[in-house]
Amino acid sequence: MDPAISEIIRALAMQRHHTAGWVAAHYRSSEVRGRADLSSSYHLLTGDEPLPLHKLDGVEIWHYYMGAPVEVVVSNGGELREVSLLGDDLAAGQRPQLAVPAYSWQSCRSLGAWSLLGCTMSPGYSQRTTIVMDAGN
């Protein structure tokens, strides 16, 4: 494993994500009606493990922190498909954050060896969060 990846995993106390890469919870607001209003987490993706196509029942805002740029694909499941790049090269069209509306299909992948991202979700991620994975992936 790349020493940079090992150091990030250790520093942020990350655990394997159930579909791809590594994850660590960062913040969770108090719960209202059984679910937090807001949650945030760190995600580490490696170039050989893209986050597969899925949709969630809350708005997600992805934040780029370091490493290779990240390609994010967002779709409404029909005609609309948008590809965005998260990164720090603004002149090349990369952006440091991207909002994904609730119930939109999304996937992301590192365009290099690894990428460190943050994800803020509202309402917050919980055991009650609706996650739908694309059966084709």
DSSP file (Angstrom, degrees, kcal/mol; ACC not computed):
  #  RESIDUE AA STRUCTURE BP1 BP2  ACC     N-H-->O    O-->H-N    N-H-->O    O-->H-N    TCO  KAPPA ALPHA  PHI   PSI    X-CA   Y-CA   Z-CA
    1    1 A M              0   0    0      0, 0.0     5,-0.0     0, 0.0     0, 0.0   0.000 360.0 360.0 360.0 138.2    0.0    0.0    0.0
    2    2 A D     >  -     0   0    0      1,-0.1     4,-2.4   111,-0.1     3,-0.3  -0.296 360.0-130.1 -54.2 132.3    1.2    3.5   -0.9
    3    3 A P  H  > S+     0   0    0      0, 0.0     4,-2.4     0, 0.0     5,-0.2   0.860 108.2  55.3 -57.6 -35.6    2.8    5.2    2.2
    4    4 A A  H  > S+     0   0    0      2,-0.2     4,-2.1     1,-0.2     5,-0.2   0.911 108.9  47.4 -63.4 -41.4    0.6    8.3    1.6
    5    5 A I  H  > S+     0   0    0     -3,-0.3     4,-2.6     2,-0.2     5,-0.2   0.930 111.7  50.0 -64.7 -45.8   -2.5    6.2    1.7
    6    6 A S  H  X S+     0   0    0     -4,-2.4     4,-2.3     1,-0.2    -2,-0.2   0.897 110.6  50.1 -59.8 -41.4   -1.4    4.4    4.8
    7    7 A E  H  X S+     0   0    0     -4,-2.4     4,-3.0     2,-0.2    -1,-0.2   0.906 111.3  47.7 -65.7 -42.7   -0.7    7.7    6.6
    8    8 A I  H  X S+     0   0    0     -4,-2.1     4,-2.3     2,-0.2     6,-0.2   0.933 111.9  50.2 -63.5 -46.2   -4.1    9.2    5.7
    9    9 A I  H  <>S+     0   0    0     -4,-2.6     5,-2.3     1,-0.2     4,-0.4   0.920 115.9  42.6 -58.4 -45.0   -5.9    6.0    6.8
   10   10 A R  H ><5S+     0   0    0     -4,-2.3     3,-1.0    -5,-0.2    -2,-0.2   0.941 113.7  50.0 -67.7 -48.3   -4.0    6.1   10.1
   11   11 A A  H 3<5S+     0   0    0     -4,-3.0    -2,-0.2     1,-0.3    -1,-0.2   0.850 119.8  36.3 -62.0 -36.3   -4.3    9.9   10.7
   12   12 A L  T 3<5S-     0   0    0     -4,-2.3    -1,-0.3    -5,-0.2    -2,-0.2   0.357 105.5-124.6 -99.5   5.0   -8.1    9.9   10.1
   13   13 A A  T < 5 -     0   0    0     -3,-1.0    -3,-0.2    -4,-0.4    -4,-0.1   0.927  45.7-175.3  51.8  51.0   -8.8    6.5   11.7
   14   14 A M      < -     0   0    0     -5,-2.3     2,-0.3    -6,-0.2    10,-0.2  -0.407  16.1-156.6 -81.3 153.6  -10.5    5.3    8.5
   15   15 A Q  E     -A   23   0A   0      8,-3.0     8,-2.9    -2,-0.1     2,-0.1  -0.862  36.4 -83.7-121.0 157.8  -12.2    2.0    8.0
   16   16 A R  E     -A   22   0A   0     -2,-0.3     6,-0.3     6,-0.2     2,-0.2  -0.405  44.7-127.5 -60.3 134.9  -12.9    0.1    4.8
   17   17 A H        -     0   0    0      4,-2.3     4,-0.1     1,-0.1    -1,-0.1  -0.605  18.8-119.6 -80.8 147.7  -16.0    1.4    3.0
   18   18 A H  S    S+     0   0    0     -2,-0.2    -1,-0.1     1,-0.2     3,-0.1   0.690 107.3  22.8 -67.2 -17.4  -18.5   -1.4    2.2
   19   19 A T  S    S-     0   0    0      1,-0.3     2,-0.3    30,-0.0    -1,-0.2   0.730 130.3 -12.6-116.0 -34.6  -18.3   -0.7   -1.6
   20   20 A A  S    S-     0   0    0     31,-0.1    -1,-0.3    32,-0.0    24,-0.1  -0.941  97.6 -14.4-168.2 142.2  -15.0    1.1   -2.3
   21   21 A G  S    S-     0   0    0     -2,-0.3    -4,-2.3    -3,-0.1     2,-0.3  -0.234  86.1 -50.1  69.6-148.0  -12.1    2.8   -0.6
   22   22 A W  E     -AB  16  44A   0     22,-2.2    22,-2.4    -6,-0.3     2,-0.3  -0.906  45.8-168.8-132.5 153.4  -12.0    4.0    3.0
   23   23 A V  E     -AB  15  43A   0     -8,-2.9    -8,-3.0    -2,-0.3     2,-0.3  -0.990   8.6-175.8-145.7 150.0  -14.3    6.2    5.1
   24   24 A A  E     - B   0  42A   0     18,-1.9    18,-3.0    -2,-0.3   -10,-0.1  -0.951  29.1-123.1-146.3 127.6  -14.2    7.9    8.5
   25   25 A A  E     + B   0  41A   0     -2,-0.3    16,-0.3    16,-0.2     3,-0.1  -0.419  30.4 174.7 -64.5 143.5  -17.1    9.8   10.1
   26   26 A H  E     +     0   0A   0     14,-2.9     2,-0.3     1,-0.4    15,-0.2   0.731  56.4   2.2-117.9 -50.3  -16.3   13.4   10.9
   27   27 A Y  E     - B   0  40A   0     13,-1.6    13,-2.6     2,-0.0    -1,-0.4  -0.989  48.5-178.1-145.8 149.4  -19.4   15.2   12.3
   28   28 A R  E     - B   0  39A   0     -2,-0.3    11,-0.2    11,-0.2     3,-0.1  -0.924  20.3-140.4-149.7 122.4  -23.0   14.4   13.1
   29   29 A S        -     0   0    0      9,-2.7     3,-0.1    -2,-0.3     7,-0.0  -0.259  44.4 -76.1 -74.1 169.8  -25.5   17.0   14.3
   30   30 A S        -     0   0    0      6,-0.1     7,-1.0     1,-0.1     2,-0.2  -0.316  58.0-101.2 -65.1 152.4  -28.0   16.0   17.0
   31   31 A E  E     -F   36   0B   0      5,-0.2     2,-0.4    -3,-0.1     5,-0.3  -0.530  31.7-169.1 -81.5 140.1  -30.9   13.9   15.8
   32   32 A V  E >  S-F   35   0B   0      3,-2.6     3,-1.2    -2,-0.2    -3,-0.0  -0.997  79.5  -7.1-124.9 123.6  -34.3   15.3   15.1
   33   33 A R  T 3  S-     0   0    0     -2,-0.4    -1,-0.1     1,-0.2     3,-0.1   0.872 134.9 -51.4  56.5  38.6  -37.1   12.8   14.6
   34   34 A G  T 3  S+     0   0    0      1,-0.1     2,-0.3    -3,-0.0    -1,-0.2   0.502 125.0  79.7  84.4   3.8  -34.6    9.9   14.6
   35   35 A R  E <  S-F   32   0B   0     -3,-1.2    -3,-2.6    -5,-0.1    -1,-0.1  -0.997  79.1-112.4-146.2 139.1  -32.1   11.3   12.1
   36   36 A A  E     -F   31   0B   0     -2,-0.3    88,-2.5    -5,-0.3    -5,-0.2  -0.343  18.5-135.5 -65.2 147.2  -29.4   13.9   12.2
   37   37 A D  S    S+     0   0    0     -7,-1.0     2,-0.3    86,-0.2    -1,-0.1   0.819  87.5   9.6 -68.8 -30.5  -30.0   17.1   10.3
   38   38 A L        +     0   0    0     85,-0.2    -9,-2.7    -8,-0.2     2,-0.3  -0.998  62.2 176.9-152.9 142.6  -26.4   17.0    8.9
   39   39 A S  E     -BC  28 121A   0     82,-2.0    82,-2.9    -2,-0.3     2,-0.3  -0.977   7.5-164.9-142.5 158.3  -23.4   14.6    8.8
   40   40 A S  E     +BC  27 120A   0    -13,-2.6   -14,-2.9    -2,-0.3   -13,-1.6  -0.988   8.3 175.7-142.6 154.4  -20.0   14.7    7.3
   41   41 A S  E     -BC  25 119A   0     78,-1.9    78,-2.7    -2,-0.3     2,-0.4  -0.974  28.4-116.6-151.1 160.8  -17.3   12.1    6.6
   42   42 A Y  E     -BC  24 118A   0    -18,-3.0   -18,-1.9    -2,-0.3     2,-0.4  -0.813  27.5-166.2 -97.8 143.7  -13.9   11.7    4.9
   43   43 A H  E     -BC  23 117A   0     74,-2.9    74,-3.3    -2,-0.4     2,-0.6  -0.999   7.8-164.0-132.6 132.3  -13.6    9.3    1.9
   44   44 A L  E     -BC  22 116A   0    -22,-2.4   -22,-2.2    -2,-0.4     2,-0.4  -0.967  12.0-172.1-115.5 116.6  -10.4    8.0    0.4
   45   45 A L  E     - C   0 115A   0     70,-2.5    70,-2.3    -2,-0.6     2,-0.3  -0.882   9.0-151.7-108.2 140.1  -10.7    6.6   -3.0
   46   46 A T  E >   - C   0 114A   0      3,-0.4     3,-2.2    -2,-0.4    64,-0.4  -0.776  30.3-109.8-105.3 157.4   -7.9    4.7   -4.8
   47   47 A G  T 3  S+     0   0    0     66,-1.8    67,-0.1    -2,-0.3    66,-0.1   0.718 117.2  49.9 -59.2 -23.3   -7.6    4.6   -8.6
   48   48 A D  T 3  S+     0   0    0     65,-0.3    -1,-0.3     1,-0.2    65,-0.1   0.372 105.9  59.5 -98.2   5.3   -8.5    1.0   -8.8
   49   49 A E    <   -     0   0    0     -3,-2.2    -3,-0.4   -29,-0.0    -1,-0.2  -0.682  66.8-174.5-134.7  81.8  -11.7    1.3   -6.6
   50   50 A P        -     0   0    0      0, 0.0    59,-0.2     0, 0.0   -29,-0.1  -0.420  35.9-109.1 -71.7 151.5  -14.3    3.6   -7.9
   51   51 A L  E     -G  108   0C   0     57,-2.8    57,-1.5    -2,-0.1     3,-0.1  -0.736  47.1-123.5 -77.4 118.3  -17.4    4.4   -5.8
   52   52 A P  E     -     0   0C   0      0, 0.0    54,-0.1     0, 0.0     2,-0.1  -0.079  33.6 -74.6 -68.6 164.7  -20.2    2.5   -7.8
   53   53 A L  E    S+     0   0C   0     54,-0.1    81,-2.2    81,-0.1     2,-0.3  -0.345  72.1 140.2 -58.3 126.3  -23.3    4.0   -9.2
   54   54 A H  E     -GH 106 133C   0     52,-2.4    52,-2.6    79,-0.2     2,-0.3  -0.960  37.6-139.9-158.0 168.5  -25.8    4.7   -6.3
   55   55 A K  E     - H   0 132C   0     77,-1.8    77,-2.2    -2,-0.3     2,-0.3  -0.994  11.9-159.5-140.5 151.1  -28.4    7.1   -5.1
   56   56 A L  E     - H   0 131C   0     48,-0.4    47,-3.2    -2,-0.3    48,-0.3  -0.803  28.0-119.9-124.9 163.8  -29.2    8.4   -1.6
   57   57 A D  S    S+     0   0    0     73,-0.8     2,-0.3    -2,-0.3    45,-0.1   0.171  90.8  59.1 -93.0  19.1  -32.3   10.1    0.0
   58   58 A G  S    S-     0   0    0     72,-0.2     2,-0.2    43,-0.1    45,-0.2  -0.951  91.8 -93.0-139.4 161.3  -30.4   13.2    1.0
   59   59 A V  E     -D  122   0A   0     63,-2.3    63,-2.2    -2,-0.3     2,-0.4  -0.551  40.8-159.1 -70.9 135.7  -28.4   16.0   -0.6
   60   60 A E  E     -DE 121 100A   0     40,-2.3    40,-3.5    -2,-0.2     2,-0.5  -0.966   9.5-162.6-118.6 136.2  -24.7   15.3   -0.7
   61   61 A I  E     -DE 120  99A   0     59,-2.9    59,-2.5    -2,-0.4     2,-0.4  -0.973  12.5-153.6-116.8 117.8  -21.9   17.9   -1.1
   62   62 A W  E     -DE 119  98A   0     36,-3.0    36,-2.1    -2,-0.5     2,-0.4  -0.738   7.8-162.4 -91.1 137.2  -18.6   16.4   -2.1
   63   63 A H  E     -DE 118  97A   0     55,-3.1    55,-2.5    -2,-0.4     2,-0.4  -0.976  11.5-139.6-121.6 130.5  -15.4   18.3   -1.1
   64   64 A Y  E     +D  117   0A   0     32,-3.2    53,-0.2    -2,-0.4    23,-0.1  -0.760  28.6 163.6 -88.5 133.5  -12.0   17.8   -2.7
   65   65 A Y  E     -     0   0A   0     51,-2.5     2,-0.3    -2,-0.4    52,-0.2   0.762  54.0 -30.5-113.4 -54.0   -9.1   17.9   -0.2
   66   66 A M  E    S+D  116   0A   0     50,-1.4    50,-3.1     2,-0.1    -1,-0.4  -0.986  88.2  47.7-163.8 167.6   -5.9   16.3   -1.8
   67   67 A G  E    S-D  115   0A   0     -2,-0.3    48,-0.3    48,-0.2     3,-0.1  -0.586  93.8  -8.2  94.6-158.3   -4.5   13.8   -4.2
   68   68 A A  S    S-     0   0    0     46,-2.9    44,-0.1    -2,-0.2    -2,-0.1  -0.308  82.4 -91.5 -71.3 155.2   -5.6   13.2   -7.8
   69   69 A P        -     0   0    0      0, 0.0    42,-2.8     0, 0.0     2,-0.4  -0.221  41.3-132.5 -59.8 160.7   -8.7   14.9   -9.3
   70   70 A V  E     -JI  86 110C   0     16,-2.6    16,-3.1    40,-0.2     2,-0.5  -0.972   3.6-142.2-123.8 131.8  -11.9   13.0   -9.0
   71   71 A E  E     -JI  85 109C   0     38,-2.6    38,-2.0    -2,-0.4     2,-0.5  -0.824  19.4-168.8 -91.3 126.5  -14.5   12.4  -11.8
   72   72 A V  E     -JI  84 108C   0     12,-3.0    12,-2.8    -2,-0.5     2,-0.5  -0.973   4.7-163.2-118.8 126.3  -18.1   12.5  -10.5
   73   73 A V  E     -JI  83 107C   0     34,-2.7    34,-1.8    -2,-0.5     2,-0.4  -0.941   8.5-175.9-109.9 127.2  -20.9   11.4  -12.7
   74   74 A V  E     +JI  82 106C   0      8,-2.8     8,-3.3    -2,-0.5     2,-0.3  -0.978   7.5 170.4-124.2 135.6  -24.5   12.5  -11.8
   75   75 A S  E     -JI  81 105C   0     30,-2.7    30,-2.5    -2,-0.4     6,-0.2  -0.981  40.2-140.4-143.5 152.3  -27.6   11.3  -13.6
   76   76 A N        -     0   0    0      4,-1.5     3,-0.1    -2,-0.3     5,-0.1   0.343  61.7-103.0 -90.4   6.5  -31.3   11.5  -13.2
   77   77 A G  S    S+     0   0    0      3,-0.5     4,-0.1     1,-0.3     2,-0.1   0.413 101.7  53.3  88.5  -1.6  -31.5    7.9  -14.5
   78   78 A G  S    S-     0   0    0      2,-0.3    -1,-0.3     0, 0.0    -2,-0.0   0.056 118.5 -27.2-127.8-122.8  -32.7    9.1  -17.9
   79   79 A E  S    S+     0   0    0     -3,-0.1     2,-0.4    -4,-0.1    -2,-0.0   0.836 107.0  87.0 -74.0 -35.5  -31.4   11.6  -20.5
   80   80 A L        +     0   0    0      2,-0.0    -4,-1.5     0, 0.0    -3,-0.5  -0.541  47.5 160.2 -77.0 123.9  -29.6   13.9  -18.1
   81   81 A R  E     -J   75   0C   0     -2,-0.4     2,-0.4    -6,-0.2    -6,-0.2  -0.950  14.0-172.5-143.7 120.8  -25.9   12.9  -17.3
   82   82 A E  E     -J   74   0C   0     -8,-3.3    -8,-2.8    -2,-0.3     2,-0.5  -0.956   7.7-160.7-120.2 131.9  -23.4   15.4  -16.0
   83   83 A V  E     +J   73   0C   0     -2,-0.4     2,-0.3   -10,-0.2   -10,-0.2  -0.951  17.2 177.4-111.6 125.4  -19.7   14.7  -15.6
   84   84 A S  E     -J   72   0C   0    -12,-2.8   -12,-3.0    -2,-0.5     2,-0.5  -0.891  22.2-136.8-125.4 155.4  -17.7   17.0  -13.2
   85   85 A L  E     -J   71   0C   0      8,-0.4    10,-2.2    -2,-0.3     2,-0.5  -0.962  10.3-156.9-115.2 124.5  -14.2   17.1  -12.0
   86   86 A L  E     +Jk  70  95C   0    -16,-3.1   -16,-2.6    -2,-0.5     2,-0.3  -0.850  46.0  98.0 -94.5 132.5  -13.3   17.7   -8.3
   87   87 A G  S    S-     0   0    0      8,-1.8   -23,-0.1    -2,-0.5   -19,-0.1  -0.978  77.6 -90.5 173.2-172.2   -9.8   19.1   -7.8
   88   88 A D  S    S+     0   0    0     -2,-0.3     2,-1.4     1,-0.1     3,-0.2   0.377  88.4  97.8-109.1   4.2   -7.7   22.2   -7.3
   89   89 A D    > > +     0   0    0      1,-0.2     5,-1.9     6,-0.1     3,-1.0  -0.672  43.9 171.5 -93.2  82.9   -6.9   23.1  -10.9
   90   90 A L  G > 5S+     0   0    0     -2,-1.4     3,-1.8     1,-0.3    -1,-0.2   0.850  73.7  59.9 -62.3 -35.8   -9.6   25.8  -11.4
   91   91 A A  G 3 5S+     0   0    0      1,-0.3    -1,-0.3    -3,-0.2    -2,-0.1   0.784 103.0  53.2 -63.5 -26.8   -8.2   26.9  -14.8
   92   92 A A  G < 5S-     0   0    0     -3,-1.0    -1,-0.3     2,-0.1    -2,-0.2   0.349 127.0-100.1 -89.4   5.7   -8.7   23.3  -16.0
   93   93 A G  T < 5S+     0   0    0     -3,-1.8    -8,-0.4     1,-0.3    -3,-0.2   0.481  77.1 140.3  91.3   2.1  -12.4   23.4  -15.0
   94   94 A Q      < -     0   0    0     -5,-1.9    -1,-0.3   -10,-0.1    -8,-0.2  -0.484  34.8-157.5 -76.4 151.9  -11.9   21.4  -11.7
   95   95 A R  B     -k   86   0C   0    -10,-2.2    -8,-1.8    -2,-0.1    -6,-0.1  -0.952  21.5-131.9-130.0 150.1  -13.9   22.6   -8.7
   96   96 A P  S    S+     0   0    0      0, 0.0   -32,-3.2     0, 0.0     2,-0.3   0.635  88.4  20.4 -79.3 -12.6  -13.3   22.0   -5.0
   97   97 A Q  E     -E   63   0A   0    -34,-0.2     2,-0.3   -10,-0.1   -34,-0.2  -0.993  58.1-167.5-152.4 160.6  -16.9   21.0   -4.3
   98   98 A L  E     -E   62   0A   0    -36,-2.1   -36,-3.0    -2,-0.3     2,-0.4  -0.979  15.4-141.0-149.8 131.2  -20.0   19.6   -5.9
   99   99 A A  E     -E   61   0A   0     -2,-0.3   -38,-0.2   -38,-0.2   -40,-0.0  -0.810  12.5-163.1 -94.8 133.2  -23.6   19.3   -4.7
  100  100 A V  E     -E   60   0A   0    -40,-3.5   -40,-2.3    -2,-0.4     3,-0.1  -0.970  21.4-127.4-115.6 117.3  -25.5   16.1   -5.7
  101  101 A P    >   -     0   0    0      0, 0.0     3,-1.5     0, 0.0   -45,-0.2  -0.217  35.8 -87.9 -62.0 152.1  -29.3   16.4   -5.3
  102  102 A A  T 3  S+     0   0    0      1,-0.2   -45,-0.2   -45,-0.1   -43,-0.1  -0.263 112.1  19.3 -55.6 145.7  -31.2   13.8   -3.3
  103  103 A Y  T 3  S+     0   0    0    -47,-3.2     2,-0.4     1,-0.2    -1,-0.2   0.597  91.9 131.9  66.6  15.4  -32.3   10.7   -5.4
  104  104 A S    <   -     0   0    0     -3,-1.5   -48,-0.4   -48,-0.3    -1,-0.2  -0.783  62.2-116.6 -93.4 141.0  -29.8   11.4   -8.2
  105  105 A W  E     + I   0  75C   0    -30,-2.5   -30,-2.7    -2,-0.4     2,-0.3  -0.557  45.2 172.1 -71.6 139.4  -27.7    8.6   -9.4
  106  106 A Q  E     +GI  54  74C   0    -52,-2.6   -52,-2.4   -32,-0.2     2,-0.3  -0.995  19.3 171.8-149.7 153.3  -24.0    9.2   -8.8
  107  107 A S  E     - I   0  73C   0    -34,-1.8   -34,-2.7    -2,-0.3     2,-0.3  -0.967  10.3-167.1-151.1 158.1  -20.6    7.6   -9.0
  108  108 A C  E     -GI  51  72C   0    -57,-1.5   -57,-2.8    -2,-0.3     2,-0.3  -0.996   4.2-175.2-149.1 155.3  -17.1    8.8   -8.6
  109  109 A R  E     - I   0  71C   0    -38,-2.0   -38,-2.6    -2,-0.3     2,-0.2  -0.997  29.9-112.4-150.2 144.4  -13.5    7.7   -9.2
  110  110 A S  E     - I   0  70C   0    -64,-0.4   -40,-0.2    -2,-0.3     5,-0.1  -0.544  17.1-149.5 -71.9 139.3  -10.0    8.9   -8.5
  111  111 A L  S    S+     0   0    0    -42,-2.8     2,-0.2    -2,-0.2   -41,-0.1   0.214  80.0  24.0 -94.4  14.9   -8.2    9.8  -11.7
  112  112 A G  S    S-     0   0    0    -43,-0.2   -65,-0.2   -44,-0.1     3,-0.1  -0.642 115.1 -54.0-148.4-153.0   -4.9    8.9  -10.1
  113  113 A A  S    S-     0   0    0      1,-0.2   -66,-1.8    -2,-0.2   -65,-0.3   0.883 112.2 -17.5 -66.7 -39.0   -3.4    6.7   -7.4
  114  114 A W  E     -C   46   0A   0    -68,-0.3   -46,-2.9   -67,-0.1     2,-0.3  -0.988  52.9-159.0-163.0 160.6   -5.7    8.1   -4.7
  115  115 A S  E     -CD  45  67A   0    -70,-2.3   -70,-2.5    -2,-0.3     2,-0.5  -0.988  12.4-145.4-146.3 137.4   -7.9   11.1   -3.7
  116  116 A L  E     +CD  44  66A   0    -50,-3.1   -51,-2.5    -2,-0.3   -50,-1.4  -0.930  29.4 169.8-106.9 123.6   -9.1   12.4   -0.4
  117  117 A L  E     -CD  43  64A   0    -74,-3.3   -74,-2.9    -2,-0.5     2,-0.3  -0.800  25.1-142.4-124.7 164.1  -12.6   13.8   -0.3
  118  118 A G  E     -CD  42  63A   0    -55,-2.5   -55,-3.1    -2,-0.3     2,-0.4  -0.939  12.0-158.4-121.9 153.1  -15.2   14.9    2.2
  119  119 A C  E     -CD  41  62A   0    -78,-2.7   -78,-1.9    -2,-0.3     2,-0.5  -0.984   4.4-168.9-135.1 123.8  -18.9   14.4    2.0
  120  120 A T  E     -CD  40  61A   0    -59,-2.5   -59,-2.9    -2,-0.4     2,-0.4  -0.944  13.5-168.8-109.8 131.4  -21.5   16.4    3.8
  121  121 A M  E     -CD  39  60A   0    -82,-2.9   -82,-2.0    -2,-0.5   -61,-0.2  -0.960  11.1-136.6-127.5 138.6  -25.1   15.0    3.7
  122  122 A S  E    S+ D   0  59A   0    -63,-2.2   -63,-2.3    -2,-0.4     2,-0.2  -0.982  96.7  30.9-139.5 128.2  -28.4   16.5    4.7
  123  123 A P  S    S-     0   0    0      0, 0.0   -86,-0.2     0, 0.0   -85,-0.2   0.677 119.9-103.1 -60.0 162.8  -30.4   15.0    6.2
  124  124 A G        -     0   0    0    -88,-2.5    -2,-0.1    -2,-0.2     2,-0.1  -0.108  32.3 -97.6 -63.9 152.6  -27.5   13.2    7.8
  125  125 A Y        +     0   0    0     -4,-0.2     2,-0.3   -90,-0.1   -89,-0.2  -0.445  58.5 148.1 -66.0 138.5  -26.4    9.7    7.0
  126  126 A S    >   -     0   0    0     -2,-0.1     3,-1.6    -3,-0.1   -91,-0.1  -0.918  65.9 -82.2-156.0 180.0  -27.8    7.1    9.3
  127  127 A Q  T 3  S+     0   0    0     -2,-0.3   -92,-0.1     1,-0.3    -2,-0.1   0.724 128.4  57.4 -62.8 -20.2  -28.9    3.5    9.4
  128  128 A R  T 3  S+     0   0    0    -94,-0.2    -1,-0.3     2,-0.1    -3,-0.1   0.517  78.1 120.6 -88.7  -6.0  -32.2    4.8    8.1
  129  129 A T    <   -     0   0    0     -3,-1.6     2,-0.7     1,-0.1    -4,-0.1  -0.347  67.2-125.2 -60.6 134.1  -30.6    6.4    5.0
  130  130 A T        -     0   0    0     -2,-0.0   -73,-0.8     2,-0.0     2,-0.5  -0.743  31.9-176.9 -84.4 119.0  -32.0    4.9    1.8
  131  131 A I  E     -H   56   0C   0     -2,-0.7     2,-0.5   -75,-0.2   -75,-0.2  -0.974   6.5-173.4-118.5 127.3  -29.2    3.6   -0.4
  132  132 A V  E     -H   55   0C   0    -77,-2.2   -77,-1.8    -2,-0.5     2,-0.3  -0.978   7.4-160.0-122.2 119.6  -29.9    2.2   -3.8
  133  133 A M  E     -H   54   0C   0     -2,-0.5     2,-0.4   -79,-0.2   -79,-0.2  -0.747  30.0-106.2 -96.4 145.8  -27.1    0.5   -5.7
  134  134 A D    >   -     0   0    0    -81,-2.2     3,-1.9    -2,-0.3   -81,-0.1  -0.583  22.2-145.6 -70.1 122.2  -27.3    0.1   -9.4
  135  135 A A  T 3  S+     0   0    0     -2,-0.4    -1,-0.2     1,-0.3    -2,-0.0   0.716  96.1  64.8 -63.4 -21.0  -27.9   -3.6  -10.1
  136  136 A G  T 3         0   0    0      1,-0.2    -1,-0.3   -83,-0.0    -2,-0.1   0.583 360.0 360.0 -78.9  -9.7  -25.8   -3.4  -13.2
  137  137 A N    <         0   0    0     -3,-1.9    -1,-0.2   -84,-0.1    -2,-0.2   0.409 360.0 360.0-111.2 360.0  -22.6   -2.6  -11.2
